C-alpha cells in the first residue's frame, strides 16, 4: 500500500480508503447495503490488514448508524494509527436548524459524531455539500473553532463547485482561519467532469483529493454490460440511480475497454478502473465500499496493479471529456498554460 500526503497537511493516507455507506442499512442507504457490526468488523479488519489507514463515513449514512458501527469497531483500535473522516451538512432531524453549515448545526453535528464514533477527535471533518444560505465567514469560523478546540484535526469539503472552494479558501486566508486540506469528489473514467475545475484547483491550491464511488456505483465493476439488465444484488437492481449517465454508449465503450485490458492482465475490470484513478497525478485516495469480502479483496488488489503506458492511454482516449468553453479558447495561448491548466488541456495541445 502506498501512502500520500493529504494536501498541504503533514498526514499521509493510504491510496485506498474504506467507505462505510453500506454500514447500518437504514433509510435511503439500505439500497447500498445493511451491514451490521460483525460483518462490518470482518471487512474493516480486512482493509486494515491490507494497509488502509483512513476510514470514511458521514453522519447522514443510515441516520448516524454507520458512525455508530465504526465507533463500536474502532473503539480499541485507534492506537493502530487508524484515521477517521466523517462529514456533516445534510439533515439530521426535522427542525429548521438540523441541516446546513451554520455554526449552530456544525458544532452540534460534530459533537454528535464524536459521541457516535466513540472518539475524542475526528481526523478529517468535511462539509458534505454546499450551503448557499450560510455566510462562509460563519462556516469557516465554526470549523476553525472545532480545530482549535481539539475536536477536529483537519477540515475538508465535498461536492463543492470550483467557485465555492475558491471563495472558502479566500475567506480562510482573509480571516486567518484553518483552510481545507482536501476535497472529496465524484471522479471516474465515466465521469471526468472534475477535470474542468475541481482538479486544477487541487493542483493550484494544494488540496488532497478523495474519490467517492470510484466505480460509478458499480457500473465500472464489469458486472454491468451492454444490452444486459442490471444483475440481481447490485445497487442498480435495487433502484439506485447515482451517478446519472448522460451518454450510455460512451459508458459501454469504456466498460468494453476495461474488460479487454482486465482480460489481458488476468485481473478484474474493477481493479483496472481503480488503478487508473490511483495513477492520476491529482488523486490522493479512492474510497471503496461494498457488502462482501470478495468485493473488498478485489478492490484492495488495485493498490498493487500498475497499468502500462499503453493501457492508460487507451483508457484516457475512450473516456476523454470534450473541451468546453472557455477551455477550447485557452488552447490559443497554449504556450502560457500552468501545470493546473495542462491537467485538462495537455492532451489537446498541438
N, C-alpha and C positions, 0 to 999 in steps of 0.2 A: 504494500500500500504506500502510495506517495502522499506527502503532506505539503500543503501550500499555505503561504501566509494569507490571512483573511484581510484583504485590502491593505490599508496603511497601518493596520494593527501589528502587534508582535506575536499574535497567537496563530498557530498552524492548525489547519483542519485537514482531515483525510479527503482525498478526491472523491470518495463516495460517502454520502451522509445517509443515515437511516431515517426514513419518513414514517410517521405514525398515524396517518389519517385512517388506516384500517383498524386502529385500536378502538374498541368501545361499541361501535355498531348502533349508535342512536341517531334518530332523525335522518336528515338527508345523507349523513355519512355512512349509513347502513349499506348503501349501494356499493361502497368501496370495500367494505369488509366489516366483520364484527368480532374481532379477536379479543379474547379475554386475557387475564393475567398470565395463565400458564402457557398459552400459545404464544403470546407476545414475549414472554421471558425467553422461550426457546429461540425465537427469531432474533431477539436483541443480543443474546449471548453469541449467536452465530455471527452477527455483524461485528461485535467486539473482538471475537477471536480472529476475524479477518483483518483487523486493524482499524476499523471505523472508530472515530473518536468524537463524532458530532451526531446528536440525536435531535431531530427537528419535529416540533409539534405546534399546536395552537390552541388557544382557549376555546375556540368555536368548534373544534373537532369533537363530535359527539357531545356537545354542550359541556365540555370540561372533562369528560370521561377519559379521553386519550391522555390528557395531562395526569389524571389520577393514576392511570395504569403505569405510565412512565415513572411517576413518583414512587409507586409501590415497588417497581422492579429495581430502580436505581438507588433506592434509599441507602443501601450499604455499599454502593459501587462508585460513588463519587471520587473515592481515593484513587481509583484506577485512571484518572485523567479524562473521564468522560465529560464532554461539553454538552450543555443543554441549550437549545434555541427554541423559543416559543414566540407567539405572535398575538397581537390584540388589535381590535378595531371594530370587528363585526358585533352584532347584537348578542348580548349575553343575558337578556331579560326583556321585559315588555315596557319598561319605563322609558321616558323621553331622554334620559341621560345614560342609558345602558348600552350605548354604542358610540362610535366616533373616536376622535383623537383629542378630546378636551383633557385638560388637567384632571378634572373630576373623574372621567372614565378611565384614563390610563393609569392613574395611581391606584384606583380600586381594582382594576383588572390585573395589574402587576402583583398586588398583594394577594389576590385570589389565586393567581397562577403559582406563586411561591408556596402557598399552602397546599395546593393540589399536587405540586411536584415534590413536596417534602424537602425543600432545599432553602438555604438562606440567600442564594444568589442565582440569578439567571445569566448565563454566559453571553447570550445574544438575544436581545429583546427587539422584536421587529414590528413596525407598523404594517398590519396585514393588507391594508388598502388605503387609498387616498381619502381624506376628509376635506371637502371643499368649503365647509362652513366654519371650521375652527381655525382661527389665525395661526399660522405656522409658528409665530413667536411663542404662543402659548404651548403648542405641542412640543417644540424643541426644548423649551424651558422645563416642561414636565419630565421629558426623557433625561435631560441633563441632571435634574434633581435626583432621579432614581439612580443614576450612575454615582453621583456624589454621596448618596446615602448608602452605597454599597449593595443595593438590591439588584443592580444590573451592572455587568462589566462592559458590554459593547452594545451599540444600537444599530439597527438597520431598517430598511424599508422593503416593501414587497408590492408589486403590481402598480408602481407609480409610473406616470408619464415622464418623459425626459425633462420637461419644464418644471414638473413637480419636484424632481430630485434636485435640480439646479437651484430652485428657489429655496428649498430646505437647507441645502449646503450654504447658500448665501446668508440665510438667517443665522445659521450656526456660527459662521465666521464673523458676522456683524456683531452678534451678541456674545461672542466668545464662549459658545456652548460646545459640548461634545458633538461631533459630527457622525453621520452614518459611516460605518466601515464596510457595509455591504448592501447589496440588493438581492432579493430573491425573486426570480422571474421565470416565466414560461419560455423555454427556448429549446427547439428540437430541429431535427432535419426537416420535418414537415412545416414547422412554424419558425421561420427565421426573421420575423418582424423586428425582434430586438436589435438586429444589426443596424437598423436605421439610426437610432438614437441611444438606446439604453447601453449597448456595449461600447460604443465610442465614448460615452460619458464615463463608463467604468475605467477605461484606459486613461482618459484625461484627468479624472478626479481621484484615481486610485481606490476604486471601490472593488471589494470582492464580489464575486457573482455565484450565487447558489441557484441551481436549476430545479424547479419543481415539475413533476410529471414529465421527465425526460424521454419517456417512451410514448408521449402523446396519449396518455390514458390507456396504454396497451396496444394502440394501433400500430406501433412500430416493433412489436414483440415477435412478429412472424406468425402469430395465431390468426390474424386477420388478413384475408387475401381478396384479390379482385373477384367480383361477382359471387361472393360467398356470404351467407348470413353470419352475423356475429355468433361465435361459438358460445355454447351454454357455459355459464360460470364466469363470464367476463363482465366487466363494467358496462360495456355497450349492450350486452344481452339484458342487463338489469335496468337499462334505460338511461345510463349515463351519457350526457351529450357534450361533455367538455374534453378536449377543445373543439371549437367549431371548425369544420373542414370546408373551405371555400372552393377548392379545386380537387375533386375526388380523383380525377385521372392522374394528377400530379402526385397525390398521395400514393397511389398504387404503383406508379413508376419508381418512386423512392423505395417502397416495400420490395418491389421486384429486384432492385439493385442490392438492397440489404440481404435478401435471400441468396442471391448469386454469390456475393462476397462471403457470406457466412458458410455456404456450402463448400466453397473452395478452401476455407480455413478450418472446417470441421468444428465450428462454433455456432451459437445461436444468433439469429438476426438481432435480438435484443442486445447482445454483447457488442455487436458491431456498431449499433446506433449509440450506445453509451460510450464506447471507445472514441467515436468521432467527436462527441461532446467533450470528453475529458481532454482530448487532444487540442481543443480550441484554446488559443492563447488567452482569451479573456475569462475562461471558466475556472472557478476555484473548486467547486464540488457539485456533483449531481446527486439529487435526493431520490433514493429508490424506496419503493414501497411494495407491498404485496400481502398475500394471505397464506402462502405456503413456503416451506423450506426450499423446495425446488426453485421457486421464483427468486428467492434471495440468493441462493447459491449460484444460480446462473448469472444474476446481475452483478454479484460481487466479483465474479471471474473477469468482468470487463476491466477491472483495475489493472490487470496484468496483460491485457490484449493491446498490442501496438499495431495500428494499421500501417500498411506500406504507403508510400507517397502516391502510388497509382490508385490504391483503394480509396484513399482520402480524396483524391482528385475526382474520381467517379462519383462519389457521394456529394462533393461540392457542386459538381456540374448539374446533377439531376435535381438538386434542391435549391439551386441559386435563385435568390429573390430578385424581382425586377428592380431596376434602378429608377425610383420615382423622383419627382421634383421635391426639393431643389438639387438632389444629388447628381442627376444627369447633367445639370448645368455646371456643377462644380468640376466635372471632368474636363471642361475647357481650360482649367488652370491646374492641371494635374501636377505641374512642377512645383506647386506651393502647398501641397497637402501634408498634414501631420500624420503621425502614426495612428491617431484616433480616426482621422478621415479615411485613411487607407484600409482600416479594418473592414470597411464596407466596400470601398471603391477599388482596391488593388486589383481584383480580377477583371476590372473593366478599363484599366489604364492601358493605353496602347503606346 
